[in-house]
Amino acid sequence: MNIPETFLYAAIVAFAYFTTLFVIATIIKDTSILDIAWGPSFIVVTWVVLFINADFGARQFLVAALVTIWGLRLGIRIFRRNKGRGEDPRYVKFREEWGKYFTLRSYFQLFLFQGLILMLNITPVLIIMSGIRENLVWSDYLGLAIWVVGFLFESIGDHQLDVFLKDPANRGTIIDQGLWRYTRHPNYFGEATMWWGIFVIALNQPWGWIGVIGPVVITGMLLFVSGIPMTEKLMEKTPGWDEYKRRTSVFIPWFKKAS
């Protein structure tokens, strides 16, 4: 299957996925399931496209496995975090602000918009799924190594944050230990790095350079839209934040600046 057909099938699957999710969210009156289902949406699109192509290669299975590991970890983490908390305050605020138009606006501005972002993020995966079936080469292993580095940063960073937040003694303080000593957002750095790793793998395929859209979009979102800006806004009033911000790299891990 060629690249345009692969993207078309992926778009159809993404549309069906997020529309179904919208219906469920409307019935249960909880838009927060959109966050839980974000990671798994990549898994669904990836595996459906893989089997529609019906021509499997080592590179395609490798990337499908990487997407599955990433998506499951993210989905399970958000599910555990949200369990028993009710609808996320962000969506509660939207309900209040959008009033009677909430249902319509949430479908287009939240659910279908997520589908659009998914299609951009998953570009390198779709290039790989529609590409040449062949044995792995050195650049595949390089991409895998980059992905592993990203996965370790995201998973270890999240774990360190969870442990920190569970200790009542840390309430109202800044985590500056472990990976958080070298970057204010090791989890976001890891997230972006994983997708750059998949892009490197995509470069083995015809038109693989187009896959740069994925990591560029997700890195841009994390740096300038929904990741770092929102998180840091919440931290502004925390004691010690200004000093931590001054001394610690915002994204790429690096040594602390001198006091």
Secondary structure as GFF3:
##gff-version 3
##sequence-region A 1 259
A	DSSP	alpha_helix	3	28	.	.	.	ID=ss1
A	DSSP	alpha_helix	33	36	.	.	.	ID=ss2
A	DSSP	alpha_helix	38	53	.	.	.	ID=ss3
A	DSSP	alpha_helix	58	82	.	.	.	ID=ss4
A	DSSP	alpha_helix	89	98	.	.	.	ID=ss5
A	DSSP	three_ten_helix	99	101	.	.	.	ID=ss6
A	DSSP	alpha_helix	102	106	.	.	.	ID=ss7
A	DSSP	pi_helix	107	112	.	.	.	ID=ss8
A	DSSP	alpha_helix	113	121	.	.	.	ID=ss9
A	DSSP	alpha_helix	123	129	.	.	.	ID=ss10
A	DSSP	alpha_helix	138	166	.	.	.	ID=ss11
A	DSSP	three_ten_helix	168	170	.	.	.	ID=ss12
A	DSSP	three_ten_helix	178	181	.	.	.	ID=ss13
A	DSSP	alpha_helix	186	202	.	.	.	ID=ss14
A	DSSP	three_ten_helix	208	212	.	.	.	ID=ss15
A	DSSP	alpha_helix	213	224	.	.	.	ID=ss16
A	DSSP	alpha_helix	228	235	.	.	.	ID=ss17
A	DSSP	alpha_helix	241	247	.	.	.	ID=ss18
###
